[in-house]
Amino acid sequence: MKSLKQLLLVLFPVLFFSQEIEPDFIKEIHKEVPNLRISDSLFNRYKEKKEGKPLGYYTIYSKEKGFISYWHSEYHHWRKEHLQYVTADGSVIIPTSKEIEIEFKKESQQRILVKNEREALKKAVSRKSAVTSVSTTTWSYLGPKNQYTIGGDKLNTQVNVQAFDQSLTNRDLLYCAPEGGGLYKSNDRGLTWSVANPDYNMSSSQFIKIHPDDDDKVIAATTGGVIYSTIDGGTTWRSVSLPSNLSGVSGHNVYAISTMEIIPKEGTNPARVFILGKNGMFNYDFDTNTVSVSTELNIRGSEIKKSPSNSNTIYLLGLNETTLIEELYVSIDRGSTWVKKASNGYITVPTGQTKIVNSRGGRIGLTPADPNRVYVYLIGEYVSGDPGGFLTFMKSEDGGENWVITDPLGPGKGGVNYEKNNFTTTKSHVALSAAGNGTYHQGYYNSGLLVDQFDADKVIAGGVTSHKTVDGGLNWSMVSNGYIASNGTRIHSDFQFGLSNKFGAEQDNWICNDGGIVYSTSFFGSIGTDKVDTRTTYLPTDFWGFDVGLFNKNLTGGRYHNGDAAMTSAYNGDFIYVGGAETDTGLVLFGSEEREMMWRDATDRVIPSTLGGSDGQSKSNSSYYPGGHRSSYTRPMFDKTLTGTFYFGIGKKVIKFSQDKKGIELHEFENELTNVASCATNENYIYTIMQGKAGYSPWDRDAVNLFRSTDGGLNWEKVYEFPNNSTNWRGYNIFVDNKNPLRIWAHAKLNKSFYVSEDGGETFTSLTDTPAGAYNMVYQWSSNNIYAATKGGAYRYDIENNTWHEYGDGIPAGLIPHRLQATYGEKKVILSSGGYGVWEADFYSESDDYPVYATLQSDIIVGYDKTDDFSITYDIYGDVSKYDTIITTNSSKAVIKNLDNGIHNIEFNDYGIFDVVLKLTDKTTGEVQQETTKKFYIYPGCSFDDDENEILIPMDNVAVWFSGDDLYQSYTLQGGSNSVYDKYDLNYYISGYCDPITFNKYNNTEHRSLYFDGTYNCRMNFSKRYTEGKTFFWVINETPGIGNQIRNLLGDDTAIDFHAGATNNKKILRSQAVVKFDLTKMNGAVIDATTTDRPTTPSVIGFRVKDTESVAFSNFSKDRGFTSRLWKGDLAELIIYNRRLTDEEFQKVEQYLIKKYKINN
């Protein structure tokens, strides 16, 4: 259990990795036209190798330390930024900056037109050809508003803010850019924020500057070279781009636009705007919205800053393309001329080399406390094998003429030599840009520098961890290291940006990190003791995983950078941090009014009903939680039902996960799954999409197959093959009518094709195409509505009229949908997003009469004994007084007991898989309003693996199943002296003329075997004569040393289908019998049963009957009327199926029995 005092937010594990050759997935994304499918595949193989997972059945890799590396970080951010540019075949076609500029203008104009007409005319406006009208519904921001601990302390774990600026003329005016996209504006010094560009689709900005002369003028820039600007305080925005014919230098890993600076006007000298990055330096003109290459100093670099004391003086870090060191340049005439100041103690290349390994940019620190004090903080790899990403920290006290490297060991000494830092001690040799002991970094992406405005010796340098010095860089203490204190006294790791501004006798200090924005007027002098002043109210978060209650507006999800968060409707948009790291996780269960939640990387719990409340509690974690990752195509896809069941499609498997936290593997397909859907009221009906040709890569174009199960996942059939073309490589969305499980809708994820089936997927009818980009959809149960979300918009499909309608406004133009869900208690559509938080809108309805829903729940769904009690409960959402409830089951031997408070106990008195049905009927008309079907599994415990949470062997079509553990001695029935109890159909099998059958501990296991002594007529009679058996398994051995005799594995009064060898009486089968079988095996190996002796040591024998043949049997041991042809030896277990098992299923049963009885195979 995590400590309540301190929760470790392991966002980027501190691991050691050696300098390595650029991996293949990085090479792929650096191609002119990368392919996301290929890069993902390469990335996953790299990840598997690093984590020690096999790449194939016969290839095992030893674990290498340090999967988390700079390459991982670079790929992660590249993928997030470029996912929107993936084409149908997986190619990433990155538009030129000019194309982005043109599209930006076009989209903005169209969106504003629609908005204005909606507000003015309140009537339908066509925006896309498939859309026929516009709704006046308004979407509103749901949260997170703020982030708190479970105890109610505010936390710095909400949103990654990577760009920030503060107006120098209006202290309260701020702009920031969360990583997920868009710009946010605050007019109260960060106490609250709102979207600054709701009608403009702007990519994530890496840098923001407010004009020092006019704070209505703001410029923001993306890493890729697109510039956005406003001259009216954010009412309207423009875009322009850098020249597209420029490129960077190998070994210089910064952005196309790394930094910007605005020099205010002075006298007759106009203001100047400088833009600097890996492609060079540029000038920007607000009046004409144009960019031009700088003629005064055209140099690649990463940082430019004006002096806070004299705006004519500018400092710049520019790349030396020979040494790869960024050197300091100074201008004292507003950038007209520049002088290099990179000697007299400035960092040089390693001895004996001509350049450093990599340059990853740098930061400049300046302060009005000492106009001549200049700090330079450089990031990169100085020598091979240095994982710290820290080149050096240097100080000049004369404006850059002379330099001191403050670290006594000098630059680039390698992570193993860095001193591990903490909050209470100071160290002189620390990797400022890396994790605590210098073993991992994220380059320029995580870096920042700010200097106290009144004390030039106080500096904070940030990277993955952040450090503070009070003596000008000689000694450093830690400011953040990944720990988030439960009382809110720590700040998040991963420093993105730092800013310090002086306002008279006061100063404002800001740190932007992966958790948000923190503020201090004392240069963060109380970190670890006082509460951190976190200023993120209404800043959004980026959900990876997400779920919402079906009847309560309770939400949870795993988030990018910030762990797992949750809320109830009573929190008023605030969320609590519950633990975890950075995972696509989060499930809302039915328990405690849907306040019970679980996560893959945090402790399961019931969250408090009110913020800071005391009625929350931790729960024991499930032994099973579906895996997967958002950046992989094997990420979890899930659907959930009114029975509290989740169905996951993970990789090739369909997993059933229930309210009792049991995970059951229903089926493993031959290839990857891209979707899974179920009927909300009937667990028998499940659908899934298998992508690609069986046995091949999921990206093969040969098939997009729809599979259906009508018995709860026991059996599956392919019912449809969708049109196979390159536009469908991500498969189809599917969703099922809650009242009619044979009615399903399907939508091609990468085009606008939309279909409906009324016969369970066997045939489909084309519907009106969806709006472009409608990747996320949800069906509102028992309604005429399907909702779809696109980037910056939402739509409603009118099922009856086959038409699409624009559904409401209020969604920011840049919002990228993540998951669209419905919650029926408050009648809301809930939309989680990548970077814009969670939004909500009302259901569409032309009536106030909403349908009633009933949930059906159980404390457990898997039992191991036929007499296990199952507690059944239900809840009705609607007018309860109008309805009667009836609970039935298809188990003929079940006993249902009605207890108090609406609880029913069911004892099935049977082994098998059964349905329990809740019927909701109208008291007046008797009409059934809803039927909810839930499945229960009652197995002998040995056939279910609690550790692996899966059924070990097929459980359907079992004809006979008993073992030595089922012997009932001295049980008198039908004249027999002994009997065994069948595990599956509850029949007693009678032993005849055995005095009595004895049992032995079999093969040194805890299990027993039945011993047949071979005397007169000693046999086991079955309850009937069988003719439908198709697959057979015995755990058996003959007593060693006995004489030759025909001893059949199964007997009958007339049939000889299992006749043992006659010529040589030791053989398993004679030639006349073996022809009926197409598979005969012993201990996992295929055998010729006519030449193989019956085993005299514990063994597993398996037969499978040919599809065109049948066999008959009525007992074990006796051959027809022969009193001497009897088994002599042990029988530990016998399983007979009425169907031909597949080869894979056959092997599962073999391995189950071999493992259970410790057979040496």
Stockholm file with secondary structure:
# STOCKHOLM 1.0

chainA/1-1161         MKSLKQLLLVLFPVLFFSQEIEPDFIKEIHKEVPNLRISDSLFNRYKEKKEGKPLGYYTIYSKEKGFISYWHSEYHHWRKEHLQYVTADGSVIIPTSKEIEIEFKKESQQRILVKNEREALKKAVSRKSAVTSVSTTTWSYLGPKNQYTIGGDKLNTQVNVQAFDQSLTNRDLLYCAPEGGGLYKSNDRGLTWSVANPDYNMSSSQFIKIHPDDDDKVIAATTGGVIYSTIDGGTTWRSVSLPSNLSGVSGHNVYAISTMEIIPKEGTNPARVFILGKNGMFNYDFDTNTVSVSTELNIRGSEIKKSPSNSNTIYLLGLNETTLIEELYVSIDRGSTWVKKASNGYITVPTGQTKIVNSRGGRIGLTPADPNRVYVYLIGEYVSGDPGGFLTFMKSEDGGENWVITDPLGPGKGGVNYEKNNFTTTKSHVALSAAGNGTYHQGYYNSGLLVDQFDADKVIAGGVTSHKTVDGGLNWSMVSNGYIASNGTRIHSDFQFGLSNKFGAEQDNWICNDGGIVYSTSFFGSIGTDKVDTRTTYLPTDFWGFDVGLFNKNLTGGRYHNGDAAMTSAYNGDFIYVGGAETDTGLVLFGSEEREMMWRDATDRVIPSTLGGSDGQSKSNSSYYPGGHRSSYTRPMFDKTLTGTFYFGIGKKVIKFSQDKKGIELHEFENELTNVASCATNENYIYTIMQGKAGYSPWDRDAVNLFRSTDGGLNWEKVYEFPNNSTNWRGYNIFVDNKNPLRIWAHAKLNKSFYVSEDGGETFTSLTDTPAGAYNMVYQWSSNNIYAATKGGAYRYDIENNTWHEYGDGIPAGLIPHRLQATYGEKKVILSSGGYGVWEADFYSESDDYPVYATLQSDIIVGYDKTDDFSITYDIYGDVSKYDTIITTNSSKAVIKNLDNGIHNIEFNDYGIFDVVLKLTDKTTGEVQQETTKKFYIYPGCSFDDDENEILIPMDNVAVWFSGDDLYQSYTLQGGSNSVYDKYDLNYYISGYCDPITFNKYNNTEHRSLYFDGTYNCRMNFSKRYTEGKTFFWVINETPGIGNQIRNLLGDDTAIDFHAGATNNKKILRSQAVVKFDLTKMNGAVIDATTTDRPTTPSVIGFRVKDTESVAFSNFSKDRGFTSRLWKGDLAELIIYNRRLTDEEFQKVEQYLIKKYKINN
#=GR chainA/1-1161 SS CCCSSEEECCSSCCCCCCCCCCCHHHHHHTSSSCBHHHHHHHHHHHHHHHHTCCSBTTBCCCCCSCCSCHHHHHHHHHHHHHGGGBCTTSBBCCCCHHHHHHHHHHHHHHHHHHHHHHHHHCSCCCCSTTEEEECCCBCEEEECSCEECTTSCBCSCSCCEEEEEECSSCTTCEEEEETTSCCEEESSTTSSCEESCTTSCCCCEEEEEECSSCTTCEEEEETTSEEEEESSTTSSCEEEECCTTCCCCTTBCCCSSCEEEEECCBTTBCCEEEEEETTEEEEEETTTTEEEECSSCCCCEEEEEECSSCTTCEEEEEECTTTCCEEEEEESSTTSSCEECCCSSCCCCCTTCSSCSEEEEEEEECCTTCTTCEEEEEEEESSTTCCSCEEEEEEESSTTSSCEECSTTCSCCCGGGSCCCCSSCCBSSCCTTBSTTSCCBCGGGSCEEEECSSCTTCEEEESSSEEEESSTTSSBEEEESSEEETTSCSCCSSEEEEEEEEETTEEEEEEEETTEEEEESSSSTTTTTSCCEECCTTCCCBBSSCEECSSSCCEEEEETTTEEEEECGGGTTCEEEEECCSCSCCEECSHHHHTEEECSSSCCEECCSSTTCSCCEECCCCSCCCCCCTTSTTCCEEEECTTSCEEEEETTEEEEECTTCCEEEEEECSSCEEEEEEETTEEEEEEEEEESSTTSCTTCSSCEEEEEESSTTSSCEEEEECCCCGGGTTCEEEEECSSCTTCEEEEETTSCCEEEESSTTSSCEECCCCCTTCCEEEECTTSSEEEEEETTEEEEEETTTTEEEECCBCSCTTCCEEEEEEETTTTEEEEEEBSSCEEEEECCCSCSCCCCEEEEEESCSEESSTTCEEEEEEEEESCGGGEEEEEEESCTTCEEEECGGGCEEEECCSCEEEEEEEEEEETTTCCEEEEEEEEEEECCGGGEETTTTEECSCCSSEEEEEEGGGEEEEEEETTEEEEEECTTTCCEEEEESCSCCEEEECTTSSCEEEEEECCTTCEEEEEEEECCCCEEEEEEEECTTCCCCCCCSSBCSSCCTTCCCSSSTTBSCCHHHHTTEEEEEETTEECCTTTSBCCSSSEEEEEEECTTCCCCEEEESCCTTCSSCCCEEEEEEEEEESSCCCHHHHHHHHHHHHHHTTCCC
#=GC SS_cons          CCCSSEEECCSSCCCCCCCCCCCHHHHHHTSSSCBHHHHHHHHHHHHHHHHTCCSBTTBCCCCCSCCSCHHHHHHHHHHHHHGGGBCTTSBBCCCCHHHHHHHHHHHHHHHHHHHHHHHHHCSCCCCSTTEEEECCCBCEEEECSCEECTTSCBCSCSCCEEEEEECSSCTTCEEEEETTSCCEEESSTTSSCEESCTTSCCCCEEEEEECSSCTTCEEEEETTSEEEEESSTTSSCEEEECCTTCCCCTTBCCCSSCEEEEECCBTTBCCEEEEEETTEEEEEETTTTEEEECSSCCCCEEEEEECSSCTTCEEEEEECTTTCCEEEEEESSTTSSCEECCCSSCCCCCTTCSSCSEEEEEEEECCTTCTTCEEEEEEEESSTTCCSCEEEEEEESSTTSSCEECSTTCSCCCGGGSCCCCSSCCBSSCCTTBSTTSCCBCGGGSCEEEECSSCTTCEEEESSSEEEESSTTSSBEEEESSEEETTSCSCCSSEEEEEEEEETTEEEEEEEETTEEEEESSSSTTTTTSCCEECCTTCCCBBSSCEECSSSCCEEEEETTTEEEEECGGGTTCEEEEECCSCSCCEECSHHHHTEEECSSSCCEECCSSTTCSCCEECCCCSCCCCCCTTSTTCCEEEECTTSCEEEEETTEEEEECTTCCEEEEEECSSCEEEEEEETTEEEEEEEEEESSTTSCTTCSSCEEEEEESSTTSSCEEEEECCCCGGGTTCEEEEECSSCTTCEEEEETTSCCEEEESSTTSSCEECCCCCTTCCEEEECTTSSEEEEEETTEEEEEETTTTEEEECCBCSCTTCCEEEEEEETTTTEEEEEEBSSCEEEEECCCSCSCCCCEEEEEESCSEESSTTCEEEEEEEEESCGGGEEEEEEESCTTCEEEECGGGCEEEECCSCEEEEEEEEEEETTTCCEEEEEEEEEEECCGGGEETTTTEECSCCSSEEEEEEGGGEEEEEEETTEEEEEECTTTCCEEEEESCSCCEEEECTTSSCEEEEEECCTTCEEEEEEEECCCCEEEEEEEECTTCCCCCCCSSBCSSCCTTCCCSSSTTBSCCHHHHTTEEEEEETTEECCTTTSBCCSSSEEEEEEECTTCCCCEEEESCCTTCSSCCCEEEEEEEEEESSCCCHHHHHHHHHHHHHHTTCCC
//
